[in-house]
Amino acid sequence: MQAQRHLRSDVAKKSSETVPVRRRMEASHLRITLRSRSDPTADELISEYDRHMDQVCGFSVSTRRLRRQHGRDLLKWRYGTKPVHLRHLSAKDLAGFVRTRAPDLSPGSLHVLIVGLRGFCRFLEFSGRIRIGLSGALPRVPTPPSAQPPKTLEVESWRRFLRGFPRATPIGKRDYAIALCLSKLALRSQEVATLTLDDIDWRARTLRLSHTKQRRERLLLMPDQLTRAIAVYLKQARPRTESRALFVHHTLYKGCPGRPLSTQCIRDLIRRGFERCGIAARGTHILRHTWAAYAHRRGASLKLIADVLGHSSLQTTLRYAHVNLEELRQAALPWPRIRK
């Protein structure tokens, strides 16, 4: 009995000695976890912010790239090469960073910077790294009004641009169909580049847009002119390839054609189309502006135009469907004369 009591006492003593050790190990592990959570490196923080923008906010690649740069610039200005202690970030720091950048920025660029910084701070609030409400310390800059309405093509220039594509050649048939996608459906160049053969419903004559800027799928009715142009291109011009991309390269690459066209290739062929017709325009966005302006003049509602363009805000659509002041002057009635 005495031996058993000594054995139990030895076991209890060993267990009492191991419990604090185990607790110290667990506490040490917890401290390491908390420190890595609260004090990440700048690169780790920006990577997590990028995943947040991609998976939670659904921002486009270009928006994420710009906002990553805003967040990285803020961290570099505040901490330099020192460890990033976000609990030390204050409203004074945010205001100071904006003051240092403001003199070199236009009102529009300053507005974009503050919107980006506010989004970054809200992510830090959401993840529990800074106190709630710190993002409200950033100054609110009103959106600068556009000095001039966006440029649009005249009806005759628009038609001359479409007639300028040499449809007797396979590449000309492809480029003409692309130009119609941009002109008749007001698609972005990226949306055209990501179209596939599976996105076309020939019976319903609809085109499904899956890879959009707003990450929202859109379904558009194809006009007859565009439907015929795509059908001619697929039957007579598109090279045989295993690629499911709708518009592909016709030149050989590593012994075979059929690479999907990139966004830059589409911009380049539209630019060459403008140069061929003598039109002083470069980018593809003028075709979206032109479609929106003429749709608005023909009585289409702003909501319909926003749905076709893929805008989530009518404020953006208002700028696309802007009425030119010169057109208003031409439409104004002459001042009545009073007979004496």
MODELLER restraints for C-alpha pairs under 7 A, 6 or more apart:
rsr = mdl.restraints
at = mdl.atoms
rsr.add(forms.Gaussian(group=physical.xy_distance, feature=features.Distance(at['CA:38:A'], at['CA:129:A']), mean=6.47, stdev=0.5))
rsr.add(forms.Gaussian(group=physical.xy_distance, feature=features.Distance(at['CA:39:A'], at['CA:84:A']), mean=5.93, stdev=0.5))
rsr.add(forms.Gaussian(group=physical.xy_distance, feature=features.Distance(at['CA:39:A'], at['CA:85:A']), mean=5.65, stdev=0.5))
rsr.add(forms.Gaussian(group=physical.xy_distance, feature=features.Distance(at['CA:40:A'], at['CA:84:A']), mean=6.74, stdev=0.5))
rsr.add(forms.Gaussian(group=physical.xy_distance, feature=features.Distance(at['CA:41:A'], at['CA:83:A']), mean=6.95, stdev=0.5))
rsr.add(forms.Gaussian(group=physical.xy_distance, feature=features.Distance(at['CA:41:A'], at['CA:84:A']), mean=6.26, stdev=0.5))
rsr.add(forms.Gaussian(group=physical.xy_distance, feature=features.Distance(at['CA:42:A'], at['CA:75:A']), mean=6.92, stdev=0.5))
rsr.add(forms.Gaussian(group=physical.xy_distance, feature=features.Distance(at['CA:42:A'], at['CA:84:A']), mean=6.66, stdev=0.5))
rsr.add(forms.Gaussian(group=physical.xy_distance, feature=features.Distance(at['CA:46:A'], at['CA:68:A']), mean=6.29, stdev=0.5))
rsr.add(forms.Gaussian(group=physical.xy_distance, feature=features.Distance(at['CA:46:A'], at['CA:72:A']), mean=6.87, stdev=0.5))
rsr.add(forms.Gaussian(group=physical.xy_distance, feature=features.Distance(at['CA:50:A'], at['CA:64:A']), mean=6.46, stdev=0.5))
rsr.add(forms.Gaussian(group=physical.xy_distance, feature=features.Distance(at['CA:50:A'], at['CA:68:A']), mean=6.77, stdev=0.5))
rsr.add(forms.Gaussian(group=physical.xy_distance, feature=features.Distance(at['CA:53:A'], at['CA:59:A']), mean=5.73, stdev=0.5))
rsr.add(forms.Gaussian(group=physical.xy_distance, feature=features.Distance(at['CA:53:A'], at['CA:64:A']), mean=6.58, stdev=0.5))
rsr.add(forms.Gaussian(group=physical.xy_distance, feature=features.Distance(at['CA:58:A'], at['CA:215:A']), mean=6.16, stdev=0.5))
rsr.add(forms.Gaussian(group=physical.xy_distance, feature=features.Distance(at['CA:59:A'], at['CA:214:A']), mean=6.74, stdev=0.5))
rsr.add(forms.Gaussian(group=physical.xy_distance, feature=features.Distance(at['CA:60:A'], at['CA:213:A']), mean=5.38, stdev=0.5))
rsr.add(forms.Gaussian(group=physical.xy_distance, feature=features.Distance(at['CA:60:A'], at['CA:214:A']), mean=6.76, stdev=0.5))
rsr.add(forms.Gaussian(group=physical.xy_distance, feature=features.Distance(at['CA:67:A'], at['CA:116:A']), mean=5.30, stdev=0.5))
rsr.add(forms.Gaussian(group=physical.xy_distance, feature=features.Distance(at['CA:70:A'], at['CA:113:A']), mean=6.77, stdev=0.5))
rsr.add(forms.Gaussian(group=physical.xy_distance, feature=features.Distance(at['CA:70:A'], at['CA:116:A']), mean=6.33, stdev=0.5))
rsr.add(forms.Gaussian(group=physical.xy_distance, feature=features.Distance(at['CA:70:A'], at['CA:117:A']), mean=6.31, stdev=0.5))
rsr.add(forms.Gaussian(group=physical.xy_distance, feature=features.Distance(at['CA:71:A'], at['CA:117:A']), mean=6.48, stdev=0.5))
rsr.add(forms.Gaussian(group=physical.xy_distance, feature=features.Distance(at['CA:71:A'], at['CA:120:A']), mean=6.16, stdev=0.5))
rsr.add(forms.Gaussian(group=physical.xy_distance, feature=features.Distance(at['CA:74:A'], at['CA:97:A']), mean=6.92, stdev=0.5))
rsr.add(forms.Gaussian(group=physical.xy_distance, feature=features.Distance(at['CA:86:A'], at['CA:129:A']), mean=6.36, stdev=0.5))
rsr.add(forms.Gaussian(group=physical.xy_distance, feature=features.Distance(at['CA:86:A'], at['CA:130:A']), mean=6.40, stdev=0.5))
rsr.add(forms.Gaussian(group=physical.xy_distance, feature=features.Distance(at['CA:87:A'], at['CA:129:A']), mean=6.76, stdev=0.5))
rsr.add(forms.Gaussian(group=physical.xy_distance, feature=features.Distance(at['CA:87:A'], at['CA:130:A']), mean=5.82, stdev=0.5))
rsr.add(forms.Gaussian(group=physical.xy_distance, feature=features.Distance(at['CA:91:A'], at['CA:134:A']), mean=6.34, stdev=0.5))
rsr.add(forms.Gaussian(group=physical.xy_distance, feature=features.Distance(at['CA:91:A'], at['CA:137:A']), mean=5.45, stdev=0.5))
rsr.add(forms.Gaussian(group=physical.xy_distance, feature=features.Distance(at['CA:94:A'], at['CA:138:A']), mean=6.38, stdev=0.5))
rsr.add(forms.Gaussian(group=physical.xy_distance, feature=features.Distance(at['CA:95:A'], at['CA:138:A']), mean=6.24, stdev=0.5))
rsr.add(forms.Gaussian(group=physical.xy_distance, feature=features.Distance(at['CA:102:A'], at['CA:110:A']), mean=6.30, stdev=0.5))
rsr.add(forms.Gaussian(group=physical.xy_distance, feature=features.Distance(at['CA:107:A'], at['CA:144:A']), mean=6.27, stdev=0.5))
rsr.add(forms.Gaussian(group=physical.xy_distance, feature=features.Distance(at['CA:108:A'], at['CA:143:A']), mean=6.89, stdev=0.5))
rsr.add(forms.Gaussian(group=physical.xy_distance, feature=features.Distance(at['CA:108:A'], at['CA:144:A']), mean=5.94, stdev=0.5))
rsr.add(forms.Gaussian(group=physical.xy_distance, feature=features.Distance(at['CA:111:A'], at['CA:141:A']), mean=5.83, stdev=0.5))
rsr.add(forms.Gaussian(group=physical.xy_distance, feature=features.Distance(at['CA:111:A'], at['CA:143:A']), mean=6.48, stdev=0.5))
rsr.add(forms.Gaussian(group=physical.xy_distance, feature=features.Distance(at['CA:114:A'], at['CA:138:A']), mean=6.99, stdev=0.5))
rsr.add(forms.Gaussian(group=physical.xy_distance, feature=features.Distance(at['CA:118:A'], at['CA:135:A']), mean=5.45, stdev=0.5))
rsr.add(forms.Gaussian(group=physical.xy_distance, feature=features.Distance(at['CA:118:A'], at['CA:138:A']), mean=6.93, stdev=0.5))
rsr.add(forms.Gaussian(group=physical.xy_distance, feature=features.Distance(at['CA:121:A'], at['CA:135:A']), mean=5.24, stdev=0.5))
rsr.add(forms.Gaussian(group=physical.xy_distance, feature=features.Distance(at['CA:122:A'], at['CA:135:A']), mean=6.09, stdev=0.5))
rsr.add(forms.Gaussian(group=physical.xy_distance, feature=features.Distance(at['CA:124:A'], at['CA:130:A']), mean=5.79, stdev=0.5))
rsr.add(forms.Gaussian(group=physical.xy_distance, feature=features.Distance(at['CA:125:A'], at['CA:131:A']), mean=6.07, stdev=0.5))
rsr.add(forms.Gaussian(group=physical.xy_distance, feature=features.Distance(at['CA:125:A'], at['CA:132:A']), mean=5.41, stdev=0.5))
rsr.add(forms.Gaussian(group=physical.xy_distance, feature=features.Distance(at['CA:149:A'], at['CA:322:A']), mean=5.97, stdev=0.5))
rsr.add(forms.Gaussian(group=physical.xy_distance, feature=features.Distance(at['CA:149:A'], at['CA:324:A']), mean=6.32, stdev=0.5))
rsr.add(forms.Gaussian(group=physical.xy_distance, feature=features.Distance(at['CA:150:A'], at['CA:289:A']), mean=6.89, stdev=0.5))
rsr.add(forms.Gaussian(group=physical.xy_distance, feature=features.Distance(at['CA:150:A'], at['CA:320:A']), mean=6.94, stdev=0.5))
rsr.add(forms.Gaussian(group=physical.xy_distance, feature=features.Distance(at['CA:151:A'], at['CA:286:A']), mean=6.41, stdev=0.5))
rsr.add(forms.Gaussian(group=physical.xy_distance, feature=features.Distance(at['CA:152:A'], at['CA:286:A']), mean=5.78, stdev=0.5))
rsr.add(forms.Gaussian(group=physical.xy_distance, feature=features.Distance(at['CA:152:A'], at['CA:289:A']), mean=5.89, stdev=0.5))
rsr.add(forms.Gaussian(group=physical.xy_distance, feature=features.Distance(at['CA:152:A'], at['CA:290:A']), mean=4.65, stdev=0.5))
rsr.add(forms.Gaussian(group=physical.xy_distance, feature=features.Distance(at['CA:153:A'], at['CA:290:A']), mean=5.87, stdev=0.5))
rsr.add(forms.Gaussian(group=physical.xy_distance, feature=features.Distance(at['CA:160:A'], at['CA:277:A']), mean=6.78, stdev=0.5))
rsr.add(forms.Gaussian(group=physical.xy_distance, feature=features.Distance(at['CA:161:A'], at['CA:273:A']), mean=6.56, stdev=0.5))
rsr.add(forms.Gaussian(group=physical.xy_distance, feature=features.Distance(at['CA:161:A'], at['CA:274:A']), mean=6.43, stdev=0.5))
rsr.add(forms.Gaussian(group=physical.xy_distance, feature=features.Distance(at['CA:161:A'], at['CA:277:A']), mean=6.04, stdev=0.5))
rsr.add(forms.Gaussian(group=physical.xy_distance, feature=features.Distance(at['CA:162:A'], at['CA:176:A']), mean=6.95, stdev=0.5))
rsr.add(forms.Gaussian(group=physical.xy_distance, feature=features.Distance(at['CA:162:A'], at['CA:179:A']), mean=6.96, stdev=0.5))
rsr.add(forms.Gaussian(group=physical.xy_distance, feature=features.Distance(at['CA:164:A'], at['CA:273:A']), mean=6.75, stdev=0.5))
rsr.add(forms.Gaussian(group=physical.xy_distance, feature=features.Distance(at['CA:164:A'], at['CA:276:A']), mean=6.86, stdev=0.5))
rsr.add(forms.Gaussian(group=physical.xy_distance, feature=features.Distance(at['CA:164:A'], at['CA:277:A']), mean=6.41, stdev=0.5))
rsr.add(forms.Gaussian(group=physical.xy_distance, feature=features.Distance(at['CA:165:A'], at['CA:172:A']), mean=5.69, stdev=0.5))
rsr.add(forms.Gaussian(group=physical.xy_distance, feature=features.Distance(at['CA:165:A'], at['CA:175:A']), mean=6.98, stdev=0.5))
rsr.add(forms.Gaussian(group=physical.xy_distance, feature=features.Distance(at['CA:165:A'], at['CA:176:A']), mean=5.79, stdev=0.5))
rsr.add(forms.Gaussian(group=physical.xy_distance, feature=features.Distance(at['CA:165:A'], at['CA:273:A']), mean=6.93, stdev=0.5))
rsr.add(forms.Gaussian(group=physical.xy_distance, feature=features.Distance(at['CA:166:A'], at['CA:172:A']), mean=4.85, stdev=0.5))
rsr.add(forms.Gaussian(group=physical.xy_distance, feature=features.Distance(at['CA:167:A'], at['CA:173:A']), mean=4.72, stdev=0.5))
rsr.add(forms.Gaussian(group=physical.xy_distance, feature=features.Distance(at['CA:167:A'], at['CA:176:A']), mean=6.98, stdev=0.5))
rsr.add(forms.Gaussian(group=physical.xy_distance, feature=features.Distance(at['CA:170:A'], at['CA:237:A']), mean=4.40, stdev=0.5))
rsr.add(forms.Gaussian(group=physical.xy_distance, feature=features.Distance(at['CA:173:A'], at['CA:233:A']), mean=5.58, stdev=0.5))
rsr.add(forms.Gaussian(group=physical.xy_distance, feature=features.Distance(at['CA:173:A'], at['CA:237:A']), mean=6.72, stdev=0.5))
rsr.add(forms.Gaussian(group=physical.xy_distance, feature=features.Distance(at['CA:174:A'], at['CA:233:A']), mean=5.81, stdev=0.5))
rsr.add(forms.Gaussian(group=physical.xy_distance, feature=features.Distance(at['CA:177:A'], at['CA:226:A']), mean=6.59, stdev=0.5))
rsr.add(forms.Gaussian(group=physical.xy_distance, feature=features.Distance(at['CA:177:A'], at['CA:229:A']), mean=5.34, stdev=0.5))
rsr.add(forms.Gaussian(group=physical.xy_distance, feature=features.Distance(at['CA:177:A'], at['CA:230:A']), mean=5.67, stdev=0.5))
rsr.add(forms.Gaussian(group=physical.xy_distance, feature=features.Distance(at['CA:180:A'], at['CA:226:A']), mean=5.91, stdev=0.5))
rsr.add(forms.Gaussian(group=physical.xy_distance, feature=features.Distance(at['CA:181:A'], at['CA:187:A']), mean=6.15, stdev=0.5))
rsr.add(forms.Gaussian(group=physical.xy_distance, feature=features.Distance(at['CA:181:A'], at['CA:226:A']), mean=6.94, stdev=0.5))
rsr.add(forms.Gaussian(group=physical.xy_distance, feature=features.Distance(at['CA:182:A'], at['CA:188:A']), mean=6.73, stdev=0.5))
rsr.add(forms.Gaussian(group=physical.xy_distance, feature=features.Distance(at['CA:182:A'], at['CA:287:A']), mean=6.29, stdev=0.5))
rsr.add(forms.Gaussian(group=physical.xy_distance, feature=features.Distance(at['CA:182:A'], at['CA:288:A']), mean=6.89, stdev=0.5))
rsr.add(forms.Gaussian(group=physical.xy_distance, feature=features.Distance(at['CA:183:A'], at['CA:287:A']), mean=5.36, stdev=0.5))
rsr.add(forms.Gaussian(group=physical.xy_distance, feature=features.Distance(at['CA:183:A'], at['CA:288:A']), mean=6.72, stdev=0.5))
rsr.add(forms.Gaussian(group=physical.xy_distance, feature=features.Distance(at['CA:183:A'], at['CA:291:A']), mean=6.46, stdev=0.5))
rsr.add(forms.Gaussian(group=physical.xy_distance, feature=features.Distance(at['CA:184:A'], at['CA:291:A']), mean=6.93, stdev=0.5))
rsr.add(forms.Gaussian(group=physical.xy_distance, feature=features.Distance(at['CA:186:A'], at['CA:287:A']), mean=6.54, stdev=0.5))
rsr.add(forms.Gaussian(group=physical.xy_distance, feature=features.Distance(at['CA:186:A'], at['CA:288:A']), mean=4.52, stdev=0.5))
rsr.add(forms.Gaussian(group=physical.xy_distance, feature=features.Distance(at['CA:186:A'], at['CA:291:A']), mean=6.21, stdev=0.5))
rsr.add(forms.Gaussian(group=physical.xy_distance, feature=features.Distance(at['CA:186:A'], at['CA:309:A']), mean=6.43, stdev=0.5))
rsr.add(forms.Gaussian(group=physical.xy_distance, feature=features.Distance(at['CA:187:A'], at['CA:288:A']), mean=6.92, stdev=0.5))
rsr.add(forms.Gaussian(group=physical.xy_distance, feature=features.Distance(at['CA:189:A'], at['CA:263:A']), mean=5.68, stdev=0.5))
rsr.add(forms.Gaussian(group=physical.xy_distance, feature=features.Distance(at['CA:189:A'], at['CA:266:A']), mean=6.34, stdev=0.5))
rsr.add(forms.Gaussian(group=physical.xy_distance, feature=features.Distance(at['CA:189:A'], at['CA:267:A']), mean=6.77, stdev=0.5))
rsr.add(forms.Gaussian(group=physical.xy_distance, feature=features.Distance(at['CA:189:A'], at['CA:284:A']), mean=6.92, stdev=0.5))
rsr.add(forms.Gaussian(group=physical.xy_distance, feature=features.Distance(at['CA:190:A'], at['CA:263:A']), mean=5.20, stdev=0.5))
rsr.add(forms.Gaussian(group=physical.xy_distance, feature=features.Distance(at['CA:191:A'], at['CA:209:A']), mean=6.92, stdev=0.5))
rsr.add(forms.Gaussian(group=physical.xy_distance, feature=features.Distance(at['CA:191:A'], at['CA:211:A']), mean=6.26, stdev=0.5))
rsr.add(forms.Gaussian(group=physical.xy_distance, feature=features.Distance(at['CA:191:A'], at['CA:212:A']), mean=6.07, stdev=0.5))
rsr.add(forms.Gaussian(group=physical.xy_distance, feature=features.Distance(at['CA:193:A'], at['CA:261:A']), mean=5.90, stdev=0.5))
rsr.add(forms.Gaussian(group=physical.xy_distance, feature=features.Distance(at['CA:193:A'], at['CA:262:A']), mean=5.75, stdev=0.5))
rsr.add(forms.Gaussian(group=physical.xy_distance, feature=features.Distance(at['CA:193:A'], at['CA:263:A']), mean=5.56, stdev=0.5))
rsr.add(forms.Gaussian(group=physical.xy_distance, feature=features.Distance(at['CA:194:A'], at['CA:211:A']), mean=6.56, stdev=0.5))
rsr.add(forms.Gaussian(group=physical.xy_distance, feature=features.Distance(at['CA:194:A'], at['CA:245:A']), mean=6.95, stdev=0.5))
rsr.add(forms.Gaussian(group=physical.xy_distance, feature=features.Distance(at['CA:195:A'], at['CA:245:A']), mean=6.05, stdev=0.5))
rsr.add(forms.Gaussian(group=physical.xy_distance, feature=features.Distance(at['CA:195:A'], at['CA:246:A']), mean=5.58, stdev=0.5))
rsr.add(forms.Gaussian(group=physical.xy_distance, feature=features.Distance(at['CA:196:A'], at['CA:244:A']), mean=5.43, stdev=0.5))
rsr.add(forms.Gaussian(group=physical.xy_distance, feature=features.Distance(at['CA:196:A'], at['CA:245:A']), mean=4.23, stdev=0.5))
rsr.add(forms.Gaussian(group=physical.xy_distance, feature=features.Distance(at['CA:196:A'], at['CA:246:A']), mean=4.54, stdev=0.5))
rsr.add(forms.Gaussian(group=physical.xy_distance, feature=features.Distance(at['CA:197:A'], at['CA:244:A']), mean=5.67, stdev=0.5))
rsr.add(forms.Gaussian(group=physical.xy_distance, feature=features.Distance(at['CA:197:A'], at['CA:245:A']), mean=6.16, stdev=0.5))
rsr.add(forms.Gaussian(group=physical.xy_distance, feature=features.Distance(at['CA:197:A'], at['CA:246:A']), mean=5.19, stdev=0.5))
rsr.add(forms.Gaussian(group=physical.xy_distance, feature=features.Distance(at['CA:199:A'], at['CA:207:A']), mean=5.70, stdev=0.5))
rsr.add(forms.Gaussian(group=physical.xy_distance, feature=features.Distance(at['CA:199:A'], at['CA:208:A']), mean=4.91, stdev=0.5))
rsr.add(forms.Gaussian(group=physical.xy_distance, feature=features.Distance(at['CA:200:A'], at['CA:206:A']), mean=6.05, stdev=0.5))
rsr.add(forms.Gaussian(group=physical.xy_distance, feature=features.Distance(at['CA:200:A'], at['CA:207:A']), mean=4.88, stdev=0.5))
rsr.add(forms.Gaussian(group=physical.xy_distance, feature=features.Distance(at['CA:200:A'], at['CA:208:A']), mean=6.52, stdev=0.5))
rsr.add(forms.Gaussian(group=physical.xy_distance, feature=features.Distance(at['CA:201:A'], at['CA:207:A']), mean=6.46, stdev=0.5))
rsr.add(forms.Gaussian(group=physical.xy_distance, feature=features.Distance(at['CA:205:A'], at['CA:221:A']), mean=6.04, stdev=0.5))
rsr.add(forms.Gaussian(group=physical.xy_distance, feature=features.Distance(at['CA:205:A'], at['CA:222:A']), mean=5.63, stdev=0.5))
rsr.add(forms.Gaussian(group=physical.xy_distance, feature=features.Distance(at['CA:206:A'], at['CA:219:A']), mean=6.51, stdev=0.5))
rsr.add(forms.Gaussian(group=physical.xy_distance, feature=features.Distance(at['CA:206:A'], at['CA:220:A']), mean=5.43, stdev=0.5))
rsr.add(forms.Gaussian(group=physical.xy_distance, feature=features.Distance(at['CA:206:A'], at['CA:221:A']), mean=4.41, stdev=0.5))
rsr.add(forms.Gaussian(group=physical.xy_distance, feature=features.Distance(at['CA:206:A'], at['CA:222:A']), mean=5.39, stdev=0.5))
rsr.add(forms.Gaussian(group=physical.xy_distance, feature=features.Distance(at['CA:207:A'], at['CA:219:A']), mean=5.71, stdev=0.5))
rsr.add(forms.Gaussian(group=physical.xy_distance, feature=features.Distance(at['CA:207:A'], at['CA:220:A']), mean=5.22, stdev=0.5))
rsr.add(forms.Gaussian(group=physical.xy_distance, feature=features.Distance(at['CA:207:A'], at['CA:221:A']), mean=6.32, stdev=0.5))
rsr.add(forms.Gaussian(group=physical.xy_distance, feature=features.Distance(at['CA:207:A'], at['CA:222:A']), mean=6.46, stdev=0.5))
rsr.add(forms.Gaussian(group=physical.xy_distance, feature=features.Distance(at['CA:208:A'], at['CA:218:A']), mean=5.84, stdev=0.5))
rsr.add(forms.Gaussian(group=physical.xy_distance, feature=features.Distance(at['CA:208:A'], at['CA:219:A']), mean=4.56, stdev=0.5))
rsr.add(forms.Gaussian(group=physical.xy_distance, feature=features.Distance(at['CA:208:A'], at['CA:220:A']), mean=6.48, stdev=0.5))
rsr.add(forms.Gaussian(group=physical.xy_distance, feature=features.Distance(at['CA:209:A'], at['CA:217:A']), mean=5.50, stdev=0.5))
rsr.add(forms.Gaussian(group=physical.xy_distance, feature=features.Distance(at['CA:209:A'], at['CA:218:A']), mean=5.06, stdev=0.5))
rsr.add(forms.Gaussian(group=physical.xy_distance, feature=features.Distance(at['CA:209:A'], at['CA:219:A']), mean=6.24, stdev=0.5))
rsr.add(forms.Gaussian(group=physical.xy_distance, feature=features.Distance(at['CA:210:A'], at['CA:217:A']), mean=4.79, stdev=0.5))
rsr.add(forms.Gaussian(group=physical.xy_distance, feature=features.Distance(at['CA:210:A'], at['CA:218:A']), mean=6.85, stdev=0.5))
rsr.add(forms.Gaussian(group=physical.xy_distance, feature=features.Distance(at['CA:239:A'], at['CA:250:A']), mean=6.42, stdev=0.5))
rsr.add(forms.Gaussian(group=physical.xy_distance, feature=features.Distance(at['CA:239:A'], at['CA:257:A']), mean=6.91, stdev=0.5))
rsr.add(forms.Gaussian(group=physical.xy_distance, feature=features.Distance(at['CA:239:A'], at['CA:258:A']), mean=6.48, stdev=0.5))
rsr.add(forms.Gaussian(group=physical.xy_distance, feature=features.Distance(at['CA:241:A'], at['CA:257:A']), mean=6.84, stdev=0.5))
rsr.add(forms.Gaussian(group=physical.xy_distance, feature=features.Distance(at['CA:241:A'], at['CA:258:A']), mean=5.11, stdev=0.5))
rsr.add(forms.Gaussian(group=physical.xy_distance, feature=features.Distance(at['CA:243:A'], at['CA:258:A']), mean=6.36, stdev=0.5))
rsr.add(forms.Gaussian(group=physical.xy_distance, feature=features.Distance(at['CA:245:A'], at['CA:260:A']), mean=5.65, stdev=0.5))
rsr.add(forms.Gaussian(group=physical.xy_distance, feature=features.Distance(at['CA:247:A'], at['CA:260:A']), mean=6.12, stdev=0.5))
rsr.add(forms.Gaussian(group=physical.xy_distance, feature=features.Distance(at['CA:247:A'], at['CA:261:A']), mean=6.02, stdev=0.5))
rsr.add(forms.Gaussian(group=physical.xy_distance, feature=features.Distance(at['CA:248:A'], at['CA:258:A']), mean=5.12, stdev=0.5))
rsr.add(forms.Gaussian(group=physical.xy_distance, feature=features.Distance(at['CA:248:A'], at['CA:259:A']), mean=5.25, stdev=0.5))
rsr.add(forms.Gaussian(group=physical.xy_distance, feature=features.Distance(at['CA:248:A'], at['CA:260:A']), mean=4.22, stdev=0.5))
rsr.add(forms.Gaussian(group=physical.xy_distance, feature=features.Distance(at['CA:248:A'], at['CA:261:A']), mean=4.98, stdev=0.5))
rsr.add(forms.Gaussian(group=physical.xy_distance, feature=features.Distance(at['CA:249:A'], at['CA:257:A']), mean=6.20, stdev=0.5))
rsr.add(forms.Gaussian(group=physical.xy_distance, feature=features.Distance(at['CA:249:A'], at['CA:258:A']), mean=5.25, stdev=0.5))
rsr.add(forms.Gaussian(group=physical.xy_distance, feature=features.Distance(at['CA:249:A'], at['CA:259:A']), mean=5.23, stdev=0.5))
rsr.add(forms.Gaussian(group=physical.xy_distance, feature=features.Distance(at['CA:249:A'], at['CA:260:A']), mean=6.15, stdev=0.5))
rsr.add(forms.Gaussian(group=physical.xy_distance, feature=features.Distance(at['CA:249:A'], at['CA:261:A']), mean=5.90, stdev=0.5))
rsr.add(forms.Gaussian(group=physical.xy_distance, feature=features.Distance(at['CA:250:A'], at['CA:257:A']), mean=5.49, stdev=0.5))
rsr.add(forms.Gaussian(group=physical.xy_distance, feature=features.Distance(at['CA:250:A'], at['CA:258:A']), mean=6.29, stdev=0.5))
rsr.add(forms.Gaussian(group=physical.xy_distance, feature=features.Distance(at['CA:251:A'], at['CA:257:A']), mean=5.48, stdev=0.5))
rsr.add(forms.Gaussian(group=physical.xy_distance, feature=features.Distance(at['CA:267:A'], at['CA:283:A']), mean=6.61, stdev=0.5))
rsr.add(forms.Gaussian(group=physical.xy_distance, feature=features.Distance(at['CA:267:A'], at['CA:284:A']), mean=6.27, stdev=0.5))
rsr.add(forms.Gaussian(group=physical.xy_distance, feature=features.Distance(at['CA:270:A'], at['CA:284:A']), mean=6.67, stdev=0.5))
rsr.add(forms.Gaussian(group=physical.xy_distance, feature=features.Distance(at['CA:271:A'], at['CA:282:A']), mean=5.13, stdev=0.5))
rsr.add(forms.Gaussian(group=physical.xy_distance, feature=features.Distance(at['CA:271:A'], at['CA:283:A']), mean=6.60, stdev=0.5))
rsr.add(forms.Gaussian(group=physical.xy_distance, feature=features.Distance(at['CA:274:A'], at['CA:281:A']), mean=6.30, stdev=0.5))
rsr.add(forms.Gaussian(group=physical.xy_distance, feature=features.Distance(at['CA:274:A'], at['CA:282:A']), mean=6.97, stdev=0.5))
rsr.add(forms.Gaussian(group=physical.xy_distance, feature=features.Distance(at['CA:289:A'], at['CA:320:A']), mean=5.19, stdev=0.5))
rsr.add(forms.Gaussian(group=physical.xy_distance, feature=features.Distance(at['CA:289:A'], at['CA:321:A']), mean=6.92, stdev=0.5))
rsr.add(forms.Gaussian(group=physical.xy_distance, feature=features.Distance(at['CA:292:A'], at['CA:305:A']), mean=6.45, stdev=0.5))
rsr.add(forms.Gaussian(group=physical.xy_distance, feature=features.Distance(at['CA:292:A'], at['CA:320:A']), mean=5.97, stdev=0.5))
rsr.add(forms.Gaussian(group=physical.xy_distance, feature=features.Distance(at['CA:292:A'], at['CA:321:A']), mean=5.16, stdev=0.5))
rsr.add(forms.Gaussian(group=physical.xy_distance, feature=features.Distance(at['CA:293:A'], at['CA:320:A']), mean=6.67, stdev=0.5))
rsr.add(forms.Gaussian(group=physical.xy_distance, feature=features.Distance(at['CA:293:A'], at['CA:321:A']), mean=4.44, stdev=0.5))
rsr.add(forms.Gaussian(group=physical.xy_distance, feature=features.Distance(at['CA:293:A'], at['CA:322:A']), mean=6.52, stdev=0.5))
rsr.add(forms.Gaussian(group=physical.xy_distance, feature=features.Distance(at['CA:296:A'], at['CA:321:A']), mean=6.12, stdev=0.5))
rsr.add(forms.Gaussian(group=physical.xy_distance, feature=features.Distance(at['CA:302:A'], at['CA:317:A']), mean=6.81, stdev=0.5))
rsr.add(forms.Gaussian(group=physical.xy_distance, feature=features.Distance(at['CA:306:A'], at['CA:314:A']), mean=6.50, stdev=0.5))
rsr.add(forms.Gaussian(group=physical.xy_distance, feature=features.Distance(at['CA:306:A'], at['CA:317:A']), mean=5.69, stdev=0.5))
rsr.add(forms.Gaussian(group=physical.xy_distance, feature=features.Distance(at['CA:311:A'], at['CA:317:A']), mean=6.73, stdev=0.5))
